[in-house]
Amino acid sequence: MVVATRVDELAGGTARDAEADADPEREALRRVADGDVEAFALVVERHQERLLRVCRRMLGDAEEARDATQEVFVKAFRKAGSYRPRGQVYTWLYRIAVNHCLNRLRRRKVVRFLQLSGPGGDEMEGDAPPLDPASDAPDPLAELESRRRWQAARRALAALPPNQRAVLVLVRFEGLACKEVAEVLGISLGAVESRLFRAMRNLEAALAAATADGETGEKP
C-alpha cells in the first residue's frame, strides 16, 4: 500500500509538472498561492493587454476599463489558491473580467450606451477605441465616412444588452470558440450561440438604423 501510494504521488507530481510545462502560468498561480507575490508578474505581463481590451469593449470607457483591469488582477491574485486547471489560465481570467464588468454595468443603473446615444455622446472621442480604428485612407471624404461607420459601430456595441455584448466581444473580437465562451460565462453552448445570434442581429439593426437616420455620431 505504501508503494502504491508513493507511485500515485509520483504520478500526480509528474502530471502537475507536465501541466506547468504546458502552461507556466499555472505554476505561477501555484507559487502565488504559496506566498510568492512576485510570481504573479508573469500573469499580469501576459494578459494585461487582452484584459484591458475586453474591459474597454464591455464598459465603453477607457479610464474605467483601466480601473476595472486592475481590480480584475487583484481578484485573480486573491483567488490564485482556488484556481483549478480546467482549461487555460486565460479563460479563467476572462471569466473574472467579464463578471466584473457585468457587475459594474449593473451597479451603474444607467449603462454607458444611454450616455452614448444621448446629448454629449461624442465625449468618448478621446478614449481608446474599443473597435478597430477608422481607415487611414488619404481621401478625406472616404476617411470621414469610415470614421462615421466606426462611431456608429461603437455606439451599436455599447447599446447591446450586457450579456449579448459579452458573448459578441469574446467570440468576434477576442476570437474564442463558442465552447470556450460557454466555459468563461458558465452557460450552455446553446445559450452562447443564441446570444451571439441575437447580438449580431441587434448590432446589424442598430447600424442600419444609424445609417438610415444619419445618426452616426460624428458630424462634419
C-alpha positions as CSV (number, residue, x, y, z in Angstrom):
1,M,0.0,0.0,0.0
2,V,2.9,2.4,0.8
3,V,4.5,1.6,-2.5
4,A,1.2,2.1,-4.4
5,T,0.6,5.4,-2.6
6,R,4.1,6.6,-3.4
7,V,3.6,5.7,-7.1
8,D,0.3,7.6,-7.1
9,E,2.0,10.6,-5.6
10,L,4.8,10.5,-8.1
11,A,2.3,10.1,-11.0
12,G,0.4,13.1,-9.6
13,G,3.6,15.1,-9.4
14,T,4.5,14.2,-12.9
15,A,1.1,15.3,-14.2
16,R,1.4,18.6,-12.3
17,D,4.9,19.1,-13.7
18,A,3.6,18.4,-17.2
19,E,0.8,20.9,-16.7
20,A,3.2,23.5,-15.5
21,D,5.4,22.9,-18.6
22,A,2.4,23.2,-20.9
23,D,1.2,26.4,-19.2
24,P,3.7,28.1,-17.0
25,E,1.0,30.5,-15.7
26,R,-0.5,27.6,-13.8
27,E,2.8,27.2,-11.9
28,A,2.9,30.9,-11.4
29,L,-0.6,30.8,-9.8
30,R,0.5,27.9,-7.5
31,R,3.5,29.9,-6.4
32,V,1.3,32.9,-5.7
33,A,-1.0,30.7,-3.6
34,D,2.2,29.6,-1.7
35,G,3.0,33.2,-0.9
36,D,5.3,34.1,-3.8
37,V,3.8,37.5,-4.7
38,E,6.3,38.3,-7.4
39,A,5.3,35.2,-9.4
40,F,2.0,36.9,-10.3
41,A,4.0,39.4,-12.5
42,L,4.1,36.7,-15.3
43,V,0.3,36.5,-15.4
44,V,-0.1,40.3,-15.4
45,E,2.6,40.7,-18.2
46,R,1.0,38.1,-20.4
47,H,-2.6,39.1,-20.1
48,Q,-2.9,42.8,-19.1
49,E,-3.4,44.0,-22.7
50,R,-6.1,41.5,-23.6
51,L,-8.0,42.1,-20.3
52,L,-7.8,45.8,-20.8
53,R,-9.2,45.4,-24.3
54,V,-12.1,43.2,-23.0
55,C,-12.9,45.6,-20.2
56,R,-12.8,48.6,-22.6
57,R,-15.2,46.9,-25.0
58,M,-17.5,45.8,-22.2
59,L,-17.6,49.1,-20.4
60,G,-17.2,51.6,-23.3
61,D,-14.9,53.8,-21.3
62,A,-11.1,53.7,-21.4
63,E,-10.4,55.2,-17.9
64,E,-13.0,52.9,-16.3
65,A,-11.6,50.0,-18.2
66,R,-8.1,50.6,-16.8
67,D,-9.5,50.7,-13.2
68,A,-11.5,47.6,-13.9
69,T,-8.5,45.7,-15.3
70,Q,-6.5,46.5,-12.1
71,E,-9.4,45.2,-10.0
72,V,-9.6,42.1,-12.1
73,F,-6.0,41.3,-11.4
74,V,-6.5,41.9,-7.7
75,K,-9.3,39.5,-7.7
76,A,-7.3,36.9,-9.7
77,F,-4.4,37.3,-7.2
78,R,-6.7,36.7,-4.3
79,K,-8.3,33.7,-6.0
80,A,-5.0,32.1,-7.1
81,G,-5.2,29.5,-4.4
82,S,-8.7,28.4,-5.6
83,Y,-7.7,28.1,-9.2
84,R,-8.3,24.6,-10.6
85,P,-6.7,23.7,-14.0
86,R,-9.9,23.0,-16.1
87,G,-8.6,24.7,-19.2
88,Q,-6.2,27.6,-19.9
89,V,-5.5,30.3,-17.4
90,Y,-6.7,33.0,-19.9
91,T,-10.2,31.6,-19.9
92,W,-10.2,31.8,-16.1
93,L,-9.1,35.4,-16.3
94,Y,-11.7,36.2,-18.9
95,R,-14.4,34.8,-16.6
96,I,-13.3,37.1,-13.8
97,A,-13.0,40.1,-16.1
98,V,-16.4,39.6,-17.8
99,N,-18.2,39.0,-14.5
100,H,-16.5,42.0,-13.0
101,C,-17.6,44.2,-15.9
102,L,-21.2,42.9,-15.8
103,N,-21.3,43.8,-12.1
104,R,-20.0,47.3,-12.9
105,L,-22.7,47.7,-15.5
106,R,-25.4,46.5,-13.1
107,R,-24.2,49.0,-10.5
108,R,-24.3,51.8,-12.9
109,K,-28.1,51.5,-13.3
110,V,-27.9,53.6,-16.4
111,V,-25.3,51.9,-18.6
112,R,-22.9,53.6,-20.9
113,F,-25.0,53.1,-24.1
114,L,-27.6,55.7,-22.8
115,Q,-24.9,58.3,-22.4
116,L,-23.5,57.5,-25.9
117,S,-26.9,57.7,-27.6
118,G,-27.9,61.0,-25.8
119,P,-26.5,64.6,-25.9
120,G,-22.8,64.7,-25.3
121,G,-22.3,61.3,-26.6
122,D,-19.2,62.4,-28.5
123,E,-17.3,62.9,-25.2
124,M,-15.8,59.4,-25.7
125,E,-13.8,60.8,-28.7
126,G,-10.6,61.0,-26.5
127,D,-10.9,57.4,-25.3
128,A,-9.1,54.5,-26.8
129,P,-11.4,52.8,-29.4
130,P,-13.0,49.6,-28.4
131,L,-13.2,48.6,-32.1
132,D,-10.8,48.7,-35.0
133,P,-9.8,52.3,-35.8
134,A,-11.0,54.3,-38.7
135,S,-9.4,53.8,-42.1
136,D,-6.3,55.8,-42.8
137,A,-7.4,56.3,-46.4
138,P,-5.9,59.5,-47.9
139,D,-9.2,60.6,-49.4
140,P,-10.7,63.0,-46.7
141,L,-14.3,62.1,-47.6
142,A,-13.6,58.3,-47.5
143,E,-11.8,58.8,-44.2
144,L,-14.7,60.8,-42.8
145,E,-17.2,58.1,-43.9
146,S,-15.1,55.4,-42.4
147,R,-14.9,57.3,-39.2
148,R,-18.6,57.7,-39.1
149,R,-19.2,54.0,-39.6
150,W,-16.6,53.4,-36.8
151,Q,-18.5,55.7,-34.4
152,A,-21.8,54.0,-35.3
153,A,-20.3,50.6,-34.6
154,R,-19.1,51.8,-31.2
155,R,-22.5,53.1,-30.3
156,A,-24.2,49.9,-31.5
157,L,-21.9,47.7,-29.5
158,A,-22.5,49.8,-26.4
159,A,-26.2,49.6,-26.9
160,L,-26.3,45.8,-26.8
161,P,-27.6,44.2,-23.6
162,P,-24.6,43.3,-21.4
163,N,-25.0,39.6,-21.7
164,Q,-25.1,39.8,-25.5
165,R,-22.2,42.2,-25.6
166,A,-20.1,39.8,-23.5
167,V,-20.6,36.9,-26.0
168,L,-20.0,39.1,-29.0
169,V,-16.8,40.6,-27.6
170,L,-15.4,37.2,-26.7
171,V,-16.3,35.5,-30.0
172,R,-15.9,38.2,-32.6
173,F,-13.2,40.4,-31.1
174,E,-11.3,38.0,-28.9
175,G,-11.5,35.0,-31.2
176,L,-12.7,32.5,-28.6
177,A,-14.6,29.4,-29.7
178,C,-18.2,29.2,-28.6
179,K,-17.3,26.3,-26.4
180,E,-14.7,28.4,-24.6
181,V,-17.1,31.2,-24.2
182,A,-19.6,28.8,-22.6
183,E,-16.9,27.9,-20.1
184,V,-16.0,31.5,-19.4
185,L,-19.6,32.6,-18.8
186,G,-20.8,29.4,-17.2
187,I,-23.6,28.9,-19.6
188,S,-24.5,26.2,-22.2
189,L,-23.2,26.1,-25.7
190,G,-26.7,26.6,-27.0
191,A,-27.1,29.8,-24.9
192,V,-23.8,31.2,-26.3
193,E,-25.0,30.6,-29.9
194,S,-28.4,32.1,-29.1
195,R,-26.9,35.2,-27.5
196,L,-24.4,35.6,-30.4
197,F,-27.2,35.3,-33.0
198,R,-29.3,37.9,-31.2
199,A,-26.3,40.2,-30.6
200,M,-25.3,40.1,-34.3
201,R,-28.9,40.7,-35.3
202,N,-29.3,43.7,-32.9
203,L,-25.9,45.1,-34.0
204,E,-26.8,45.0,-37.7
205,A,-30.2,46.5,-37.0
206,A,-28.6,49.3,-35.0
207,L,-26.1,50.0,-37.7
208,A,-28.7,50.0,-40.4
209,A,-30.9,52.4,-38.3
210,A,-27.9,54.7,-37.7
211,T,-27.1,54.8,-41.4
212,A,-30.7,55.4,-42.4
213,D,-31.2,58.2,-39.9
214,G,-27.8,59.8,-40.4
215,E,-27.1,59.4,-36.6
216,T,-23.5,58.2,-37.0
217,G,-22.1,60.1,-34.0
218,E,-19.6,62.5,-35.6
219,K,-20.8,65.4,-37.6
220,P,-18.8,67.0,-40.4
